[in-house]
Amino acid sequence: MKSFVQPKRALLQTTTLVAAGLIVTAVPADAAEKLKVGVGGYAEQWFGYTDIQDDGNSTQDLSGFDVKSDTEIHFTGFTTLDNGLEVGINVQLEGNTSGDQIDESYLTVRGKFGQIDIGDENSALYKTHVAPKEYGIGINSGDTVEWELNGNTSISDSGYFRAPFGGTYIEPGRANDSTKLTYYTPRIEGFRVGLSYAPDSTQDSNVLPDRNNSSLTDGVMAGIDYSHDFDGVKVAASAGYGTFLETSGNNPEPEAYAFGLTVDYAGLQVGGSYASFQDSGVNDGDAYVVGAAYDFGEFGVSATYLHGERDGLAGSSAPASAQADRDTFAFGGRYILGPGVSLEGTLGYSEYTSDTAGVGDVEAAYAITGIRLTF
């Protein structure tokens, strides 16, 4: 009978060849892989009617329908190194702009030590800020200003973004997305601290800062936020500060403060936020926002009020005595049509006043609806 037992020498040779092949071809299961970039972002298309009454420019007829767009494509990705560190990028392409085509662009390193962001991104003051939830276009970021004013109204539509007159999400000197280094601690007992340093107030530039000729240099920003769930009651709070330590000429160093608090329970959120600019010229002023929102299934509604004060008119060099005030009310709604797709709308009213001679008050009422997609 033929034996089916393999000779010992042949068995050893076969085993050796197989082992050698495994050594050549095997890759450790936890070996790092090259970073792969994915595509995400959002697209918003809005259509609405606005009615503007301007006491100072009675010859204008600014009432009517308008269509506005806001789209960004985000290129993001992370890879985990063999030592456990995660390294990633975030580059955001603006879909609707005539200026800054690339918005944020930064690199992230994170691990047990916390997180480091390097590049063109908002500071820790901005990113730790807590404010009431809104649906629709939102009044706490300057978005509604483009529906309420334009360059020809008595009070201009410029100078709102990242300043108290536009909302409580602010940056010192309105230095939005300046190139900076930011560190966030791990969240411990609900608390997280963020610290930012910006060589100057500009972005997208590698020119070495010149303290004698640059308007703002050596920016420092800090923020702390808290988040905790107390048996179904979720509490979030924040406090932040920012300034630039050096300015050109004899200009004072601008300072920015921001605070926020929200409480959530069973789909209902109530909260408020506050922001202030000091030593910032005509941008000096304060703002506060209060609001409530309720989610029930696919539906969500919100009600928000913003009051802002500014020492100068937006887009002007008016003296500090020329104070302007803003009051804005808005009701927002959202209906989720599907994953990443929602139908949203806003009913709003704003009144802008100024004590500057010859400048009229501006009132605006609007109804806006749109579709928001995230991907």
C-alpha positions in Angstrom: 0.0 0.0 0.0 1.3 3.4 -0.9 2.2 5.6 2.0 0.6 9.0 2.4 3.1 10.2 5.0 5.3 13.0 3.7 9.1 12.4 4.3 10.4 14.4 7.3 13.0 16.3 5.2 10.4 17.3 2.6 8.0 18.5 5.3 10.7 20.7 6.8 11.6 22.2 3.4 8.0 23.0 2.7 7.5 24.6 6.1 10.6 26.7 5.7 9.5 28.0 2.3 6.0 28.9 3.6 7.5 30.8 6.6 9.9 32.7 4.3 7.0 33.8 2.1 5.1 35.0 5.1 8.1 37.1 6.3 8.4 38.7 2.9 4.7 39.5 2.3 3.1 40.0 5.8 2.3 43.6 7.0 1.8 44.3 10.7 -1.9 44.6 11.4 -1.4 48.0 13.2 1.1 49.5 10.7 0.3 53.1 9.7 -1.3 53.7 6.3 -0.7 56.8 4.1 -3.3 59.5 4.7 -6.3 59.3 2.4 -8.4 62.4 1.8 -12.2 62.3 1.7 -14.7 64.9 0.5 -17.4 66.5 2.6 -18.9 69.9 3.2 -22.3 71.6 2.8 -24.4 73.4 0.3 -27.1 75.9 1.1 -29.5 77.6 -1.3 -31.8 80.3 0.0 -34.8 82.1 -1.5 -36.7 84.9 0.2 -38.5 88.2 0.3 -37.2 91.2 2.3 -38.8 94.6 2.9 -36.4 97.4 3.9 -37.4 100.9 5.1 -34.5 103.4 5.2 -35.2 106.9 6.6 -32.0 108.2 5.3 -32.2 107.0 1.7 -35.8 107.4 0.7 -35.0 107.4 -3.0 -34.0 103.7 -2.8 -36.3 100.8 -3.4 -34.6 97.8 -1.8 -37.7 95.7 -1.3 -38.1 92.4 -3.2 -37.0 88.8 -3.8 -33.5 87.5 -3.6 -31.6 84.2 -4.0 -28.4 83.6 -2.0 -26.0 80.6 -1.9 -23.4 79.3 0.5 -21.4 76.3 -0.4 -18.1 74.8 0.8 -16.2 71.7 -0.2 -14.1 70.2 2.6 -11.1 68.0 1.9 -10.4 66.1 5.1 -8.5 63.0 6.2 -6.7 61.4 9.1 -4.1 58.7 9.5 -3.0 56.9 12.7 0.8 56.5 13.2 2.4 53.4 14.7 2.9 55.4 17.9 -0.8 56.1 18.2 -0.7 59.7 17.1 -3.4 60.8 14.7 -2.4 63.3 12.0 -4.9 64.9 9.6 -5.7 67.9 7.3 -8.7 70.1 6.7 -8.8 72.3 3.6 -12.1 74.1 2.8 -12.9 75.4 -0.7 -15.4 78.2 -0.9 -18.1 77.7 -3.5 -19.5 81.3 -3.5 -16.9 84.0 -3.1 -15.0 86.7 -5.1 -12.3 86.9 -2.5 -10.8 84.2 -0.3 -11.2 81.1 -2.4 -9.8 78.8 0.2 -11.3 79.3 3.7 -9.8 77.3 6.5 -6.7 75.3 5.7 -4.9 73.6 8.6 -3.2 70.4 9.9 -4.2 68.6 13.1 -2.2 66.3 15.4 -4.1 64.6 18.3 -3.6 62.0 20.9 -3.9 61.4 24.6 -2.2 64.8 25.2 -5.0 66.6 23.5 -5.1 68.3 20.0 -2.9 70.7 18.1 -4.1 72.7 15.1 -1.6 74.5 12.8 -2.7 76.8 10.0 -5.5 79.1 8.9 -8.3 78.4 11.3 -10.4 80.1 13.9 -8.9 80.5 17.4 -9.7 78.8 20.6 -11.7 81.8 21.7 -14.1 81.2 18.7 -14.2 77.4 18.7 -14.9 77.0 22.4 -17.7 79.5 22.4 -21.2 78.3 23.4 -24.3 80.0 22.1 -28.0 79.2 21.6 -29.0 76.8 18.8 -30.7 78.4 15.7 -32.5 77.1 12.6 -32.7 78.8 9.3 -30.1 81.3 8.2 -29.3 82.3 11.8 -28.8 85.8 13.3 -25.8 85.1 15.5 -23.0 85.1 12.8 -23.8 88.1 10.6 -25.6 85.9 8.0 -28.9 87.9 8.1 -27.1 91.2 7.5 -27.0 90.6 3.8 -30.8 90.3 3.8 -31.2 93.5 5.8 -28.7 96.0 4.5 -26.5 96.8 1.5 -23.7 99.2 0.7 -26.2 102.0 -0.1 -28.3 102.0 3.0 -27.7 104.6 5.7 -26.0 101.9 7.8 -23.6 99.8 5.7 -23.6 96.0 5.5 -19.8 95.8 6.1 -17.9 95.4 9.4 -20.2 92.8 11.1 -18.4 89.5 10.6 -16.6 88.3 13.7 -17.5 91.4 15.6 -20.1 92.0 18.4 -22.4 94.0 16.1 -22.8 90.9 14.0 -23.0 88.3 16.8 -21.2 86.7 19.7 -18.8 84.5 17.6 -15.9 86.9 17.6 -12.1 87.2 17.0 -9.9 90.1 18.3 -9.4 92.7 15.6 -11.9 90.7 13.5 -8.9 88.6 12.5 -10.8 85.7 11.1 -8.9 82.5 10.1 -5.5 84.1 10.7 -2.6 81.6 10.5 -2.0 80.3 14.0 -1.0 77.6 16.4 -3.7 76.2 18.7 -3.6 73.7 21.5 -6.7 72.0 23.1 -6.3 70.0 26.3 -8.2 66.7 26.7 -11.6 67.1 28.2 -11.4 66.4 31.9 -14.5 66.3 34.1 -16.3 68.1 31.4 -13.7 70.9 31.0 -11.5 71.7 28.0 -9.0 74.6 27.6 -7.8 76.0 24.3 -4.8 78.4 23.7 -4.0 80.1 20.4 -1.0 82.1 19.1 -1.1 84.1 15.8 2.0 85.9 14.6 -0.2 88.5 12.9 -3.8 89.0 11.8 -3.4 87.8 8.2 -3.8 84.4 6.5 -2.5 82.8 3.4 0.9 84.5 3.7 4.3 83.4 4.8 5.8 86.9 5.1 7.7 87.4 8.4 5.6 89.7 10.6 6.9 93.3 10.9 5.9 94.8 14.3 6.7 98.3 13.0 4.5 98.2 9.9 1.9 95.4 10.5 -1.3 96.7 12.1 -1.7 93.7 14.5 0.9 91.2 15.6 1.4 88.6 18.4 -2.2 87.6 18.9 -3.1 85.4 21.9 -6.5 83.9 22.4 -7.8 81.5 25.0 -11.1 79.8 25.7 -12.5 77.3 28.2 -15.7 75.3 27.7 -17.6 72.9 29.9 -20.1 70.2 28.9 -21.8 67.7 31.2 -25.0 65.6 31.3 -26.7 65.6 34.7 -29.2 62.7 34.4 -30.7 64.0 31.1 -30.0 67.7 31.7 -27.2 68.8 29.5 -25.3 71.9 30.5 -22.7 73.7 28.3 -20.8 76.9 29.1 -17.8 78.8 27.8 -15.6 81.8 28.5 -13.0 83.3 26.2 -10.6 86.2 25.8 -8.3 87.4 22.9 -6.0 90.3 22.1 -3.0 91.3 20.0 0.0 92.3 22.1 1.5 94.6 19.5 0.0 97.2 17.2 1.5 99.7 14.8 1.8 103.4 15.8 0.2 104.4 19.1 -2.9 102.3 18.6 -4.2 100.4 21.6 -4.2 96.6 21.7 -7.7 95.3 20.8 -9.4 93.1 23.3 -12.3 90.6 22.8 -14.4 88.8 25.4 -17.1 86.1 24.9 -19.2 84.1 27.3 -22.0 81.5 26.7 -24.4 79.1 28.5 -27.0 76.6 27.3 -29.2 74.0 29.0 -30.8 71.1 27.2 -33.5 68.8 28.4 -35.8 66.5 26.5 -35.3 68.3 23.2 -35.7 71.8 24.6 -32.7 74.1 24.7 -32.5 77.6 26.3 -29.5 79.8 26.5 -27.6 83.0 26.0 -24.3 84.4 25.0 -22.4 87.7 25.3 -19.5 89.3 23.4 -17.5 92.5 23.8 -14.8 94.5 22.0 -12.6 97.0 23.8 -9.9 99.3 22.4 -11.0 98.3 18.9 -11.8 101.8 17.5 -15.2 102.1 15.8 -15.7 98.3 16.4 -15.9 98.8 20.1 -19.2 97.5 21.4 -21.2 94.7 23.0 -23.7 92.1 22.0 -25.9 89.6 23.7 -28.1 86.8 22.3 -30.9 84.9 24.0 -32.8 82.0 22.5 -34.7 78.8 22.8 -35.0 75.8 20.5 -37.1 72.6 20.5 -36.5 69.4 18.5 -39.3 66.9 18.0 -38.5 64.1 15.6 -37.6 65.4 12.2 -38.9 68.9 13.1 -37.1 71.7 15.0 -38.0 75.3 15.8 -36.1 78.2 17.3 -36.7 81.7 18.6 -33.7 84.1 18.9 -33.1 87.8 19.9 -29.9 89.7 19.3 -29.0 93.2 20.6 -25.8 94.8 19.5 -24.1 98.2 20.2 -21.2 99.7 18.3 -19.3 103.0 18.8 -19.0 103.7 15.1 -21.2 103.0 12.0 -20.3 99.8 10.2 -18.0 100.5 7.3 -17.2 104.0 8.4 -14.6 106.0 10.3 -17.2 107.8 12.5 -16.0 109.1 15.8 -16.5 107.0 19.0 -19.4 109.2 20.0 -21.4 108.0 17.0 -23.0 104.9 18.5 -25.2 102.6 16.5 -27.6 100.0 17.9 -29.1 96.9 16.4 -32.1 94.7 17.5 -32.9 91.5 15.6 -35.7 89.0 16.2 -35.9 85.7 14.3 -38.0 82.6 14.3 -36.5 79.6 12.6 -37.7 76.2 11.5 -36.2 72.9 10.2 -37.6 69.7 8.7 -35.3 66.8 8.0 -36.1 65.4 4.5 -33.5 62.7 4.7 -29.9 62.0 5.8 -28.0 65.2 5.4 -30.9 67.1 3.8 -33.1 69.6 5.6 -35.7 72.2 4.6 -35.3 75.3 6.7 -36.8 78.8 7.0 -36.5 82.1 8.9 -39.0 84.9 9.7 -37.1 87.9 11.0 -37.2 91.6 11.8 -34.3 94.0 12.5 -34.0 97.6 13.4 -30.8 99.6 13.1 -30.5 103.0 14.7 -27.7 105.6 14.9 -27.2 108.9 16.8 -25.1 110.3 14.0 -26.6 113.4 12.4 -28.0 112.8 8.9 -28.0 109.0 9.2 -31.5 107.4 9.1 -32.9 104.4 10.9 -33.2 101.2 8.9 -35.9 98.6 9.4 -36.0 95.2 7.6 -38.5 92.4 7.7 -37.9 89.2 5.8 -39.2 85.7 5.1 -36.6 83.2 3.8 -36.7 79.5 3.0 -34.0 77.2 1.7 -32.5 73.7 1.5 -29.4 72.8 3.5 -27.3 69.7 2.5 -24.3 68.3 4.4 -22.2 65.5 2.9 
